[in-house]
């Protein structure tokens, strides 16, 4: 009887999640896996893919536009490979909206998942971004998602993407900017406005909490994003066709 029961028991389902690094370089792939590892459940397999064309970083609207269509093409290929969902590792959601017209699995990017995570913990959030060139673009995300009343402000730490790997330097640059967003603009939590801010959130939160004698959440966009995505995948939901009309791509 025991053998029959065992024979009829289906193996637990494993979920397949893809991370797209929307840049033409593999230099961030291992770092992204390290970033999400603390929040990936044991029944989820994660793979990282990067673009094979476009810019090697996204620091402007032009970079964002140039890399957007290759993101859509890669998203379609990943769906065809059998992945259950896609985390687009970019705070500015390069290609996400267009990809939702093409694929029937969830794909999400950085700003909304970080903002919604923060609003589960506070009423007003601020954004730490990398460079002045990203300020207006990221302020636009706040308007798009109707978060004006919850938005305290945004400020750059003047650190390009290729220098974000030096965590101690990034934390040192972020700390005074974060304090100003809190003390002068009323931020109660902070979003890291680039998915290259790996290993920064916890360290910065500790420094701020010690300085202010009060806990301050700092949201890691990769961890917030992939955790949110896994919930969508488990629920079996995907982009609404009342919002994203079906479209096809060549090839």
C-alpha positions as CSV (number, residue, x, y, z in Angstrom):
1,X,0.0,0.0,0.0
2,X,2.9,2.4,0.9
3,X,4.5,1.7,-2.5
4,X,1.2,2.5,-4.4
5,X,0.8,5.7,-2.5
6,X,4.4,6.8,-3.3
7,X,3.9,5.8,-7.0
8,X,0.8,8.1,-7.2
9,X,2.4,11.1,-5.6
10,X,3.4,13.8,-8.1
11,X,6.7,15.5,-7.7
12,X,6.3,19.1,-6.3
13,X,6.3,21.7,-9.1
14,X,9.4,23.8,-9.6
15,X,9.0,27.3,-10.9
16,X,11.4,28.8,-13.5
17,X,12.2,32.5,-13.2
18,X,14.3,34.5,-15.6
19,X,16.2,37.6,-14.8
20,X,16.9,39.9,-17.7
21,X,19.9,42.2,-17.3
22,X,18.8,44.7,-20.0
23,X,22.4,45.5,-21.1
24,X,24.9,44.2,-23.6
25,X,27.3,42.7,-21.1
26,X,27.4,39.7,-18.8
27,X,29.3,41.5,-16.1
28,X,26.3,41.9,-13.9
29,X,24.8,38.4,-14.2
30,X,26.5,36.8,-11.2
31,X,26.0,39.9,-9.1
32,X,22.2,39.7,-9.8
33,X,22.0,36.1,-8.7
34,X,23.8,37.0,-5.5
35,X,21.4,39.9,-5.0
36,X,18.2,37.9,-5.2
37,X,19.5,34.7,-3.5
38,X,18.2,35.7,0.0
39,X,14.6,35.9,-1.2
40,X,14.4,33.0,-3.7
41,X,12.4,30.0,-2.3
42,X,13.9,26.5,-2.6
43,X,11.3,25.5,-5.2
44,X,12.2,28.3,-7.6
45,X,15.0,28.1,-10.2
46,X,16.5,31.4,-11.4
47,X,18.6,32.0,-14.5
48,X,20.1,35.3,-15.7
49,X,20.2,36.4,-19.3
50,X,21.7,39.6,-20.8
51,X,21.2,41.3,-24.2
52,X,23.6,40.6,-27.1
53,X,23.1,44.1,-28.6
54,X,22.5,47.6,-27.3
55,X,24.4,49.6,-24.7
56,X,26.3,48.1,-21.8
57,X,24.5,50.3,-19.2
58,X,21.3,52.4,-19.0
59,X,22.0,55.9,-17.8
60,X,19.7,58.0,-20.0
61,X,16.5,57.9,-22.0
62,X,18.5,57.2,-25.2
63,X,20.2,54.1,-23.6
64,X,16.7,53.0,-22.4
65,X,15.2,53.4,-25.9
66,X,18.1,51.6,-27.6
67,X,17.9,48.6,-25.4
68,X,14.1,48.3,-25.2
69,X,13.3,46.3,-28.3
70,X,16.1,43.7,-27.6
71,X,14.5,43.3,-24.2
72,X,11.1,42.4,-25.9
73,X,12.8,39.9,-28.2
74,X,14.6,38.2,-25.3
75,X,11.4,38.2,-23.2
76,X,9.6,36.3,-26.1
77,X,12.5,33.8,-26.3
78,X,12.4,33.2,-22.6
79,X,8.7,32.5,-22.7
80,X,9.2,30.1,-25.5
81,X,11.9,28.3,-23.4
82,X,9.3,27.7,-20.7
83,X,10.0,30.3,-18.1
84,X,7.1,31.2,-15.8
85,X,8.0,34.8,-15.2
86,X,10.6,37.5,-15.9
87,X,12.2,40.0,-13.6
88,X,13.6,42.9,-15.7
89,X,16.5,44.1,-13.6
90,X,16.1,47.8,-14.3
91,X,14.6,50.4,-12.0
92,X,13.4,52.2,-15.2
93,X,11.6,49.1,-16.6
94,X,13.3,49.1,-20.0
95,X,11.1,47.4,-22.5
96,X,8.6,46.0,-19.9
97,X,5.5,47.8,-21.2
98,X,6.1,46.6,-24.8
99,X,7.0,43.1,-23.7
100,X,3.6,42.8,-22.0
101,X,2.0,43.1,-25.4
102,X,4.0,40.2,-26.7
103,X,4.2,37.6,-23.9
104,X,1.7,35.8,-21.7
105,X,3.8,35.5,-18.6
106,X,4.3,38.2,-16.0
107,X,7.3,40.6,-16.5
108,X,8.0,43.3,-14.1
109,X,10.6,46.0,-13.5
110,X,12.0,48.0,-10.7
111,X,10.1,51.2,-9.8
112,X,6.6,50.0,-9.1
113,X,7.6,46.9,-7.1
114,X,10.0,49.0,-5.0
115,X,7.4,51.8,-4.5
116,X,4.6,49.4,-3.5
117,X,7.0,47.6,-1.1
118,X,7.9,50.9,0.6
119,X,4.2,51.9,0.9
120,X,3.6,48.7,2.8
121,X,6.0,50.1,5.4
122,X,5.6,53.9,5.3
123,X,3.6,56.8,3.8
124,X,6.3,58.8,2.0
125,X,9.3,57.4,0.2
126,X,12.4,59.0,-1.4
127,X,14.6,57.7,-4.2
128,X,18.4,57.6,-4.3
129,X,19.5,57.5,-7.9
130,X,22.9,57.3,-9.6
131,X,23.3,60.4,-11.8
132,X,21.5,63.7,-12.5
133,X,20.7,62.3,-16.0
134,X,18.2,59.9,-14.5
135,X,16.3,62.4,-12.3
136,X,13.6,63.5,-14.7
137,X,13.0,60.0,-16.1
138,X,12.5,58.6,-12.6
139,X,10.3,61.5,-11.5
140,X,8.1,60.5,-14.4
141,X,7.6,57.0,-12.9
142,X,6.1,58.6,-9.8
143,X,3.6,60.4,-12.0
144,X,2.8,57.4,-14.2
145,X,2.0,55.3,-11.1
146,X,0.0,58.1,-9.3
147,X,2.4,58.3,-6.4
148,X,2.8,62.1,-6.2
149,X,1.3,62.3,-2.7
150,X,3.6,59.6,-1.4
151,X,6.8,60.9,-3.0
152,X,9.2,62.9,-0.8
153,X,11.9,63.5,-3.4
154,X,14.8,62.1,-5.5
155,X,18.5,62.9,-5.4
156,X,21.6,61.5,-7.2
157,X,24.7,60.2,-5.4
158,X,26.8,61.0,-8.5
159,X,28.0,57.4,-9.1
160,X,27.9,55.8,-12.6
161,X,26.8,52.2,-13.0
162,X,30.3,51.0,-13.6
163,X,31.4,52.2,-10.1
164,X,28.5,50.6,-8.2
165,X,30.5,47.4,-7.4
166,X,32.5,49.2,-4.7
167,X,29.8,48.9,-2.0
168,X,31.7,50.8,0.7
169,X,32.1,53.8,-1.6
170,X,28.5,53.6,-2.7
171,X,27.2,53.5,0.9
172,X,29.5,56.4,1.9
173,X,28.1,58.5,-1.0
174,X,24.5,57.5,-0.3
175,X,24.4,58.2,3.4
176,X,24.5,62.0,3.4
177,X,22.1,62.2,0.4
178,X,19.7,59.8,2.2
179,X,19.8,61.8,5.4
180,X,18.9,65.0,3.4
181,X,15.9,63.2,1.8
182,X,14.8,62.2,5.3
183,X,15.5,65.4,7.3
184,X,14.6,68.0,4.7
185,X,12.0,66.3,2.5
186,X,10.2,64.0,4.9
187,X,11.2,60.6,3.4
188,X,10.3,57.7,5.7
189,X,11.8,55.0,3.5
190,X,14.2,55.0,0.6
191,X,14.2,53.3,-2.8
192,X,17.5,52.5,-4.4
193,X,16.9,53.8,-7.9
194,X,19.2,51.5,-9.8
195,X,19.3,47.7,-9.7
196,X,23.1,47.9,-9.7
197,X,22.9,49.0,-6.0
198,X,23.7,45.4,-4.9
199,X,24.6,44.9,-1.2
200,X,23.8,48.5,-0.3
201,X,20.3,48.4,1.2
202,X,21.0,46.7,4.5
203,X,24.2,48.6,5.2
204,X,22.6,51.9,4.4
205,X,19.6,51.1,6.5
206,X,21.8,50.3,9.5
207,X,23.7,53.5,9.2
208,X,20.6,55.6,8.9
209,X,18.8,53.8,11.8
210,X,21.8,54.4,14.0
211,X,22.1,58.1,13.1
212,X,18.4,58.8,13.5
213,X,17.7,56.3,16.4
214,X,14.8,55.0,14.4
215,X,14.5,52.2,11.9
216,X,14.6,53.3,8.2
217,X,13.7,50.8,5.5
218,X,15.9,50.9,2.4
219,X,14.4,48.9,-0.5
220,X,16.7,46.7,-2.6
221,X,15.0,46.8,-6.1
222,X,16.1,43.3,-7.1
223,X,14.9,41.6,-3.9
224,X,11.6,43.5,-3.9
225,X,11.0,42.8,-7.6
226,X,11.7,39.1,-7.7
227,X,9.7,38.5,-4.5
228,X,6.8,40.3,-6.1
229,X,7.2,38.4,-9.3
230,X,7.2,35.0,-7.6
231,X,3.9,35.9,-6.0
232,X,2.3,36.7,-9.4
233,X,3.6,33.5,-10.8
234,X,2.3,31.4,-8.0
235,X,-1.1,33.1,-8.3
236,X,-1.2,32.2,-12.0
237,X,-1.9,35.8,-13.2
238,X,-0.4,37.7,-16.1
239,X,-0.7,41.1,-17.9
240,X,-4.3,42.2,-18.5
241,X,-5.4,42.1,-22.2
242,X,-7.7,45.1,-21.4
243,X,-4.5,47.1,-20.9
244,X,-1.9,45.4,-23.1
245,X,-3.4,44.5,-26.5
246,X,-1.7,41.4,-28.1
247,X,1.1,42.2,-30.5
248,X,3.7,40.2,-32.4
249,X,7.3,40.8,-33.3
250,X,9.3,39.8,-36.3
251,X,11.3,36.7,-36.2
